[in-house]
Amino acid sequence: MPIMKKPRKTESLVQLVDRKAQKNGILNTIYSTNGDQYTGEWKDNMRHGKGTQVWKRAGAVYEGEWKQNGRDGYGMLSKLQRSTNKYVKVYSGTWRNDKKEGLGTRFYSSSSQYEGEWVENKRSGWGRMTYEIGDVYEGEWLKDKPQGQGVLWLVNGNRYEGSWKDGKKHGHGRFFYTGRGQLYEGFWLDDMPRCGTVCDYDIKHAPTPPLYPIPPVMLQDVQSVLTEGRDRFCSSR
């Protein structure tokens, strides 16, 4: 009696090509037709794990962690400086869903940088920003602007401590005029002081003190007067 052999299962040409084209594990550099290239780990045909991506047209390089084809985890982004033909680091920190998320440092120039929290590519949370001219802000951020409580140190020595809204001084705050040893404390609106008091706080050590000290306030209830003035001003707007 003849023995019947089961036919072997063979892949079709299409299945064979598709299987060999699937990228998994650590591979050599993969080049795209537009000149981009990626070297690193893959999973299910997607960049996944650790790897380096070069975008030729944008002149950018990312080195770090990936998840399902997006930057996710810790990584560093650099961009090509056309004048020197060298790559300069622009961001170092954590990513999520291909966006800056969590803690990271953004380098705007050799003298300007932000270090702190990020949400969906925007400075949000707590952070410290050093500006090009030398001013420094440290405090709360929301959608790339100071918002909440924060301190601004100006390059001339003055500083502001208080509330912010949409990147402007807004609400209660104190401004220290260190040059003349005076302090303004009160209500701010759209970056301008609107209702408050000015007093001398360190005239003896001020480099340019005023000629005459500010006389003491003789009102019985200064706070009530300030509150009433602030409320009137706000209601008129």
KELOMAR-806983 format. One line per 5 residues: number of its first residue (from 1); their letters; for each residue x, y, z of N, C-alpha, C. Coordinates in nm, 3 decimals, decimal comma. Example, Ala and Ser with C-alpha at 12.3 -4.5 7.8 and 13.67 -1.06 7.14 Angstrom:
2
1) AS) 1,319/-0,569/0,780/1,230/-0,450/0,780/1,320/-0,330/0,780 ~ 1,285/-0,225/0,708/1,367/-0,106/0,714/1,290/0,003/0,787 .
//
This chain:
237
1) MPIMK) 0,086/-0,119/0,000/0,000/0,000/0,000/0,089/0,123/0,000 ~ 0,069/0,211/-0,093/0,156/0,329/-0,101/0,131/0,424/0,017 ~ 0,239/0,488/0,065/0,229/0,584/0,176/0,212/0,723/0,117 ~ 0,106/0,790/0,166/0,078/0,925/0,117/0,156/1,026/0,201 ~ 0,236/1,106/0,138/0,310/1,211/0,209/0,233/1,342/0,202 .
6) KPRKT) 0,234/1,410/0,319/0,169/1,540/0,321/0,252/1,641/0,242 ~ 0,187/1,717/0,161/0,263/1,816/0,084/0,323/1,922/0,174 ~ 0,443/1,964/0,144/0,508/2,070/0,222/0,439/2,204/0,198 ~ 0,430/2,278/0,311/0,375/2,413/0,298/0,486/2,506/0,251 ~ 0,465/2,564/0,141/0,567/2,654/0,087/0,514/2,796/0,080 .
11) ESLVQ) 0,604/2,890/0,103/0,566/3,031/0,094/0,555/3,073/-0,052 ~ 0,462/3,160/-0,073/0,456/3,220/-0,206/0,568/3,322/-0,217 ~ 0,596/3,364/-0,336/0,702/3,463/-0,357/0,670/3,593/-0,285 ~ 0,544/3,631/-0,285/0,503/3,755/-0,218/0,526/3,744/-0,068 ~ 0,488/3,629/-0,009/0,508/3,609/0,134/0,655/3,608/0,171 .
16) LVDRK) 0,737/3,547/0,087/0,880/3,541/0,112/0,942/3,679/0,111 ~ 0,907/3,758/0,012/0,961/3,895/0,001/0,915/3,979/0,119 ~ 0,787/3,964/0,157/0,734/4,042/0,268/0,802/4,006/0,399 ~ 0,827/3,875/0,421/0,892/3,832/0,545/1,034/3,884/0,553 ~ 1,105/3,879/0,444/1,243/3,927/0,444/1,252/4,078/0,454 .
21) AQKNG) 1,145/4,144/0,413/1,144/4,290/0,420/1,112/4,342/0,560 ~ 1,052/4,256/0,644/1,018/4,298/0,779/1,145/4,326/0,859 ~ 1,145/4,442/0,926/1,263/4,481/1,003/1,238/4,455/1,152 ~ 1,322/4,375/1,213/1,315/4,344/1,355/1,456/4,331/1,410 ~ 1,473/4,374/1,539/1,604/4,363/1,602/1,697/4,475/1,560 .
26) ILNTI) 1,826/4,453/1,577/1,927/4,553/1,543/1,972/4,531/1,399 ~ 1,957/4,634/1,318/1,995/4,625/1,177/2,100/4,730/1,144 ~ 2,163/4,714/1,031/2,254/4,816/0,982/2,174/4,938/0,940 ~ 2,242/5,040/0,895/2,175/5,164/0,856/2,077/5,141/0,742 ~ 1,955/5,194/0,760/1,852/5,189/0,658/1,843/5,326/0,593 .
31) YSTNG) 1,856/5,332/0,462/1,854/5,458/0,388/1,719/5,477/0,319 ~ 1,670/5,600/0,322/1,548/5,636/0,250/1,584/5,705/0,120 ~ 1,489/5,708/0,028/1,515/5,769/-0,102/1,539/5,920/-0,093 ~ 1,488/5,984/0,014/1,507/6,128/0,030/1,638/6,163/0,099 ~ 1,720/6,063/0,130/1,849/6,087/0,193/1,850/6,068/0,343 .
36) DQYTG) 1,732/6,050/0,406/1,727/6,023/0,550/1,785/5,885/0,579 ~ 1,831/5,866/0,702/1,885/5,735/0,738/1,863/5,706/0,886 ~ 1,847/5,577/0,917/1,825/5,534/1,056/1,913/5,413/1,086 ~ 1,979/5,419/1,201/2,061/5,308/1,248/2,017/5,272/1,389 ~ 1,975/5,147/1,408/1,935/5,108/1,542/1,839/4,991/1,546 .
41) EWKDN) 1,756/4,989/1,648/1,667/4,876/1,673/1,531/4,895/1,607 ~ 1,471/4,781/1,570/1,340/4,779/1,505/1,250/4,677/1,573 ~ 1,120/4,698/1,558/1,022/4,599/1,603/0,898/4,612/1,515 ~ 0,860/4,501/1,453/0,742/4,500/1,365/0,751/4,608/1,258 ~ 0,870/4,621/1,201/0,892/4,714/1,090/0,889/4,861/1,133 .
46) MRHGK) 0,901/4,887/1,264/0,900/5,024/1,313/1,024/5,049/1,398 ~ 1,071/5,174/1,399/1,182/5,211/1,485/1,137/5,194/1,630 ~ 1,207/5,110/1,704/1,162/5,076/1,839/1,284/5,030/1,920 ~ 1,311/5,100/2,030/1,432/5,072/2,108/1,526/5,190/2,100 ~ 1,654/5,164/2,083/1,753/5,271/2,073/1,802/5,284/1,930 .
51) GTQVW) 1,815/5,409/1,885/1,861/5,429/1,749/1,890/5,575/1,718 ~ 1,951/5,595/1,602/1,988/5,730/1,556/1,922/5,756/1,421 ~ 1,849/5,869/1,415/1,782/5,909/1,292/1,845/6,037/1,240 ~ 1,875/6,038/1,110/1,929/6,157/1,044/1,828/6,204/0,941 ~ 1,784/6,331/0,954/1,696/6,393/0,855/1,782/6,486/0,769 .
56) KRAGA) 1,804/6,448/0,646/1,898/6,521/0,561/1,849/6,660/0,527 ~ 1,726/6,671/0,480/1,675/6,801/0,437/1,662/6,898/0,554 ~ 1,616/6,850/0,668/1,600/6,936/0,786/1,732/6,964/0,856 ~ 1,836/6,886/0,825/1,965/6,904/0,890/1,958/6,875/1,039 ~ 1,891/6,764/1,075/1,872/6,731/1,216/1,909/6,586/1,243 .
61) VYEGE) 1,954/6,560/1,367/1,990/6,425/1,410/1,930/6,400/1,548 ~ 1,866/6,285/1,563/1,813/6,244/1,694/1,881/6,114/1,735 ~ 1,934/6,114/1,858/1,996/5,994/1,914/1,926/5,961/2,045 ~ 1,864/5,843/2,050/1,796/5,808/2,174/1,698/5,695/2,158 ~ 1,594/5,699/2,241/1,497/5,590/2,247/1,377/5,616/2,157 .
66) WKQNG) 1,321/5,504/2,106/1,206/5,508/2,015/1,099/5,412/2,064 ~ 0,975/5,443/2,024/0,864/5,352/2,051/0,764/5,362/1,937 ~ 0,747/5,253/1,866/0,651/5,246/1,755/0,668/5,363/1,658 ~ 0,791/5,384/1,617/0,828/5,482/1,514/0,833/5,627/1,563 ~ 0,809/5,651/1,691/0,816/5,787/1,743/0,920/5,798/1,853 .
71) RDGYG) 0,975/5,917/1,870/1,071/5,940/1,978/0,999/5,925/2,112 ~ 1,051/5,840/2,197/0,984/5,809/2,324/1,086/5,760/2,424 ~ 1,100/5,832/2,536/1,205/5,802/2,633/1,308/5,914/2,634 ~ 1,432/5,880/2,665/1,537/5,982/2,668/1,606/5,992/2,532 ~ 1,632/6,117/2,490/1,701/6,136/2,363/1,754/6,276/2,346 .
76) MLSKL) 1,844/6,291/2,250/1,907/6,421/2,223/1,887/6,458/2,077 ~ 1,843/6,582/2,055/1,821/6,634/1,920/1,925/6,739/1,888 ~ 1,990/6,726/1,773/2,090/6,824/1,728/2,053/6,873/1,589 ~ 2,093/6,996/1,558/2,065/7,053/1,426/2,193/7,106/1,364 ~ 2,196/7,101/1,233/2,315/7,143/1,159/2,322/7,294/1,154 .
81) QRSTN) 2,436/7,348/1,197/2,461/7,491/1,189/2,529/7,518/1,055 ~ 2,455/7,581/0,965/2,503/7,597/0,828/2,633/7,677/0,821 ~ 2,651/7,774/0,910/2,769/7,860/0,904/2,898/7,783/0,936 ~ 2,888/7,683/1,023/3,007/7,606/1,062/3,005/7,463/1,008 ~ 2,890/7,423/0,953/2,872/7,286/0,903/2,892/7,183/1,014 .
86) KYVKV) 2,855/7,221/1,138/2,864/7,130/1,252/2,728/7,119/1,319 ~ 2,705/7,003/1,382/2,579/6,982/1,453/2,587/7,042/1,593 ~ 2,480/7,114/1,630/2,473/7,179/1,761/2,354/7,121/1,838 ~ 2,374/7,087/1,963/2,268/7,029/2,044/2,160/7,133/2,072 ~ 2,034/7,098/2,047/1,924/7,191/2,072/1,829/7,141/2,181 .
91) YSGTW) 1,824/7,010/2,205/1,739/6,959/2,313/1,795/6,828/2,366 ~ 1,792/6,816/2,497/1,835/6,693/2,563/1,738/6,665/2,677 ~ 1,668/6,551/2,669/1,571/6,520/2,773/1,477/6,410/2,731 ~ 1,360/6,408/2,792/1,265/6,300/2,768/1,162/6,338/2,661 ~ 1,109/6,233/2,597/1,010/6,247/2,489/0,895/6,151/2,515 .
96) RNDKK) 0,782/6,184/2,453/0,666/6,094/2,457/0,582/6,120/2,333 ~ 0,549/6,014/2,263/0,468/6,025/2,140/0,530/6,124/2,042 ~ 0,663/6,121/2,029/0,737/6,202/1,933/0,739/6,351/1,968 ~ 0,708/6,385/2,095/0,711/6,525/2,139/0,789/6,537/2,269 ~ 0,843/6,657/2,294/0,912/6,682/2,420/0,810/6,670/2,533 .
101) EGLGT) 0,842/6,588/2,631/0,749/6,563/2,741/0,828/6,520/2,864 ~ 0,800/6,585/2,979/0,874/6,553/3,100/0,983/6,655/3,126 ~ 1,100/6,608/3,168/1,212/6,698/3,199/1,310/6,704/3,083 ~ 1,353/6,827/3,051/1,450/6,841/2,943/1,507/6,981/2,937 ~ 1,617/6,994/2,863/1,683/7,123/2,845/1,683/7,159/2,698 .
106) RFYSS) 1,634/7,280/2,669/1,632/7,332/2,531/1,738/7,439/2,520 ~ 1,830/7,420/2,424/1,939/7,516/2,403/1,903/7,605/2,284 ~ 1,872/7,732/2,312/1,834/7,825/2,206/1,957/7,889/2,142 ~ 2,060/7,911/2,221/2,187/7,964/2,172/2,293/7,932/2,277 ~ 2,413/7,982/2,256/2,520/7,955/2,352/2,495/8,023/2,487 .
111) SSQYE) 2,408/8,125/2,489/2,382/8,199/2,612/2,236/8,198/2,654 ~ 2,153/8,122/2,586/2,010/8,118/2,617/1,962/7,973/2,620 ~ 1,898/7,935/2,732/1,848/7,798/2,742/1,735/7,790/2,845 ~ 1,653/7,685/2,829/1,545/7,655/2,924/1,568/7,516/2,980 ~ 1,556/7,505/3,111/1,571/7,376/3,177/1,451/7,353/3,268 .
116) GEWVE) 1,374/7,249/3,240/1,257/7,225/3,322/1,160/7,128/3,259 ~ 1,031/7,149/3,288/0,927/7,056/3,247/0,866/7,095/3,112 ~ 0,821/6,990/3,040/0,760/7,006/2,907/0,631/6,926/2,899 ~ 0,536/6,979/2,822/0,412/6,907/2,791/0,381/6,929/2,644 ~ 0,383/6,823/2,566/0,351/6,828/2,423/0,430/6,937/2,350 .
121) NKRSG) 0,561/6,933/2,366/0,653/7,023/2,295/0,654/7,166/2,348 ~ 0,582/7,194/2,456/0,578/7,331/2,509/0,628/7,333/2,653 ~ 0,691/7,445/2,690/0,736/7,462/2,827/0,614/7,475/2,917 ~ 0,592/7,377/3,001/0,476/7,377/3,092/0,516/7,306/3,220 ~ 0,480/7,368/3,334/0,521/7,314/3,463/0,622/7,408/3,527 .
126) WGRMT) 0,724/7,353/3,590/0,827/7,435/3,656/0,952/7,436/3,570 ~ 1,010/7,557/3,552/1,130/7,564/3,472/1,208/7,692/3,493 ~ 1,331/7,690/3,444/1,421/7,805/3,456/1,469/7,843/3,317 ~ 1,445/7,970/3,280/1,481/8,021/3,148/1,586/8,130/3,160 ~ 1,698/8,110/3,092/1,802/8,213/3,083/1,792/8,277/2,946 .
131) YEIGD) 1,767/8,408/2,943/1,746/8,478/2,817/1,877/8,530/2,759 ~ 1,874/8,562/2,632/1,993/8,605/2,560/2,059/8,726/2,625 ~ 1,978/8,820/2,676/2,034/8,944/2,732/2,086/8,926/2,875 ~ 2,060/8,810/2,936/2,109/8,784/3,070/2,002/8,775/3,177 ~ 1,877/8,814/3,146/1,768/8,800/3,241/1,741/8,652/3,267 .
136) VYEGE) 1,693/8,620/3,388/1,662/8,481/3,425/1,524/8,476/3,489 ~ 1,441/8,385/3,439/1,309/8,361/3,501/1,305/8,218/3,552 ~ 1,257/8,202/3,675/1,238/8,068/3,731/1,101/8,062/3,797 ~ 1,023/7,964/3,756/0,890/7,951/3,813/0,801/7,864/3,727 ~ 0,671/7,894/3,733/0,572/7,813/3,663/0,553/7,860/3,519 .
141) WLKDK) 0,523/7,762/3,431/0,501/7,788/3,289/0,373/7,720/3,244 ~ 0,314/7,775/3,137/0,199/7,712/3,073/0,202/7,746/2,925 ~ 0,212/7,645/2,842/0,211/7,660/2,696/0,313/7,764/2,649 ~ 0,436/7,747/2,694/0,551/7,828/2,650/0,555/7,969/2,710 ~ 0,470/8,000/2,810/0,472/8,133/2,870/0,473/8,122/3,022 .
146) PQGQG) 0,541/8,216/3,092/0,533/8,217/3,238/0,388/8,236/3,283 ~ 0,343/8,149/3,370/0,206/8,157/3,422/0,202/8,092/3,559 ~ 0,150/8,168/3,657/0,148/8,120/3,795/0,245/8,201/3,879 ~ 0,320/8,135/3,965/0,417/8,202/4,050/0,558/8,189/3,993 ~ 0,633/8,300/3,998/0,769/8,295/3,946/0,850/8,416/3,985 .
151) VLWLV) 0,981/8,405/3,966/1,075/8,513/3,997/1,153/8,548/3,871 ~ 1,163/8,678/3,843/1,241/8,726/3,729/1,357/8,810/3,781 ~ 1,480/8,765/3,752/1,599/8,842/3,785/1,645/8,916/3,660 ~ 1,646/9,048/3,665/1,691/9,128/3,551/1,842/9,147/3,556 ~ 1,901/9,165/3,439/2,046/9,176/3,429/2,098/9,300/3,503 .
156) NGNRY) 2,011/9,401/3,524/2,054/9,522/3,595/2,047/9,508/3,747 ~ 2,006/9,390/3,796/2,000/9,366/3,940/1,862/9,372/3,999 ~ 1,767/9,434/3,932/1,629/9,438/3,981/1,566/9,300/3,970 ~ 1,460/9,278/4,047/1,390/9,149/4,036/1,242/9,165/4,069 ~ 1,164/9,072/4,014/1,020/9,068/4,040/0,984/8,932/4,097 .
161) EGSWK) 0,903/8,932/4,202/0,854/8,808/4,263/0,703/8,815/4,270 ~ 0,636/8,719/4,208/0,491/8,723/4,216/0,420/8,645/4,108 ~ 0,299/8,691/4,076/0,210/8,620/3,984/0,234/8,661/3,839 ~ 0,207/8,564/3,750/0,221/8,585/3,606/0,099/8,529/3,533 ~ 0,071/8,589/3,417/-0,036/8,538/3,331/0,000/8,569/3,187 .
166) DGKKH) 0,000/8,466/3,103/0,031/8,482/2,960/0,166/8,551/2,938 ~ 0,263/8,521/3,023/0,396/8,577/3,007/0,414/8,717/3,060 ~ 0,314/8,771/3,131/0,322/8,907/3,184/0,297/8,907/3,334 ~ 0,351/9,009/3,402/0,325/9,026/3,545/0,177/9,055/3,561 ~ 0,111/8,976/3,645/-0,034/8,990/3,657/-0,078/8,935/3,792 .
171) GHGRF) -0,146/9,020/3,871/-0,186/8,980/4,005/-0,093/9,043/4,109 ~ -0,084/8,980/4,225/0,000/9,035/4,332/0,147/9,006/4,306 ~ 0,230/9,110/4,327/0,372/9,090/4,308/0,455/9,199/4,372 ~ 0,584/9,170/4,388/0,678/9,266/4,447/0,792/9,289/4,349 ~ 0,825/9,417/4,329/0,936/9,452/4,241/1,042/9,524/4,323 .
176) FYTGR) 1,163/9,466/4,323/1,275/9,522/4,400/1,362/9,607/4,308 ~ 1,367/9,738/4,337/1,456/9,829/4,265/1,587/9,834/4,344 ~ 1,674/9,740/4,319/1,795/9,726/4,400/1,891/9,843/4,381 ~ 1,884/9,908/4,267/1,974/10,020/4,242/1,952/10,135/4,338 ~ 1,825/10,158/4,375/1,797/10,268/4,468/1,740/10,220/4,601 .
181) GQLYE) 1,735/10,088/4,621/1,695/10,033/4,750/1,549/10,052/4,783 ~ 1,462/10,044/4,683/1,319/10,062/4,705/1,240/9,940/4,657 ~ 1,120/9,927/4,711/1,036/9,811/4,682/0,894/9,855/4,652 ~ 0,842/9,805/4,539/0,699/9,824/4,509/0,629/9,692/4,536 ~ 0,518/9,696/4,608/0,438/9,578/4,633/0,292/9,610/4,609 .
186) GFWLD) 0,227/9,528/4,527/0,087/9,553/4,499/0,035/9,473/4,382 ~ -0,064/9,532/4,315/-0,137/9,464/4,208/-0,081/9,503/4,072 ~ -0,063/9,403/3,987/-0,013/9,423/3,851/-0,119/9,379/3,750 ~ -0,118/9,445/3,636/-0,209/9,408/3,528/-0,138/9,428/3,395 ~ -0,128/9,322/3,315/-0,065/9,329/3,182/0,075/9,389/3,189 .
191) DMPRC) 0,155/9,344/3,285/0,295/9,383/3,300/0,315/9,522/3,362 ~ 0,207/9,588/3,406/0,219/9,723/3,461/0,170/9,725/3,606 ~ 0,242/9,799/3,696/0,193/9,815/3,833/0,071/9,908/3,834 ~ -0,036/9,866/3,903/-0,159/9,944/3,898/-0,202/9,999/4,034 ~ -0,180/9,924/4,139/-0,227/9,968/4,270/-0,139/9,904/4,377 .
196) GTVCD) -0,062/9,986/4,452/0,027/9,928/4,551/0,100/10,034/4,630 ~ 0,203/9,993/4,700/0,282/10,084/4,782/0,429/10,074/4,744 ~ 0,501/10,185/4,765/0,645/10,189/4,744/0,711/10,227/4,876 ~ 0,814/10,153/4,914/0,883/10,183/5,038/1,034/10,166/5,022 ~ 1,109/10,226/5,113/1,254/10,206/5,116/1,282/10,077/5,194 .
201) YDIKH) 1,371/9,993/5,139/1,400/9,869/5,211/1,550/9,844/5,231 ~ 1,634/9,909/5,150/1,779/9,887/5,166/1,857/10,005/5,109 ~ 1,819/10,124/5,150/1,882/10,245/5,096/2,031/10,251/5,129 ~ 2,069/10,204/5,247/2,208/10,214/5,291/2,305/10,143/5,197 ~ 2,260/10,033/5,137/2,348/9,955/5,051/2,321/9,976/4,902 .
206) APTPP) 2,228/10,066/4,871/2,193/10,090/4,731/2,301/10,173/4,663 ~ 2,341/10,138/4,539/2,444/10,215/4,469/2,399/10,356/4,431 ~ 2,270/10,375/4,404/2,218/10,508/4,369/2,092/10,535/4,452 ~ 2,107/10,561/4,582/1,990/10,582/4,668/1,919/10,713/4,634 ~ 1,789/10,722/4,664/1,716/10,847/4,639/1,764/10,958/4,733 .
211) LYPIP) 1,744/11,083/4,692/1,788/11,196/4,775/1,711/11,202/4,906 ~ 1,582/11,170/4,899/1,497/11,180/5,018/1,425/11,047/5,041 ~ 1,419/11,002/5,165/1,347/10,877/5,194/1,197/10,895/5,177 ~ 1,129/10,786/5,150/0,984/10,791/5,137/0,923/10,803/5,276 ~ 0,834/10,902/5,298/0,775/10,918/5,431/0,682/10,802/5,464 .
216) PVMLQ) 0,665/10,771/5,592/0,577/10,661/5,631/0,431/10,692/5,598 ~ 0,354/10,589/5,567/0,211/10,606/5,539/0,137/10,624/5,670 ~ 0,053/10,730/5,676/-0,016/10,762/5,800/-0,161/10,713/5,801 ~ -0,204/10,643/5,697/-0,340/10,591/5,695/-0,359/10,486/5,804 ~ -0,479/10,480/5,860/-0,506/10,382/5,965/-0,515/10,240/5,910 .
221) DVQSV) -0,572/10,225/5,791/-0,590/10,092/5,732/-0,545/10,096/5,586 ~ -0,416/10,080/5,564/-0,359/10,089/5,430/-0,414/9,978/5,340 ~ -0,425/9,858/5,395/-0,467/9,744/5,314/-0,609/9,760/5,260 ~ -0,698/9,818/5,340/-0,836/9,838/5,294/-0,841/9,937/5,178 ~ -0,759/10,042/5,187/-0,753/10,141/5,080/-0,701/10,078/4,951 .
226) LTEGR) -0,597/9,997/4,963/-0,540/9,931/4,846/-0,638/9,832/4,784 ~ -0,707/9,757/4,868/-0,805/9,659/4,818/-0,918/9,729/4,746 ~ -0,967/9,839/4,803/-1,075/9,914/4,739/-1,030/9,971/4,605 ~ -0,908/10,026/4,601/-0,857/10,081/4,476/-0,838/9,975/4,369 ~ -0,789/9,858/4,410/-0,771/9,749/4,315/-0,904/9,702/4,259 .
231) DRFCS) -1,004/9,687/4,347/-1,135/9,640/4,303/-1,200/9,739/4,207 ~ -1,185/9,867/4,236/-1,241/9,969/4,146/-1,174/9,964/4,010 ~ -1,044/9,949/4,012/-0,970/9,946/3,885/-1,012/9,825/3,802 ~ -1,023/9,709/3,867/-1,058/9,587/3,794/-1,200/9,593/3,740 ~ -1,293/9,652/3,817/-1,432/9,659/3,773/-1,452/9,757/3,659 .
236) SR) -1,358/9,853/3,644/-1,371/9,953/3,538/-1,323/9,902/3,404 ~ -1,258/9,788/3,401/-1,204/9,735/3,277/-1,304/9,643/3,207 .
//
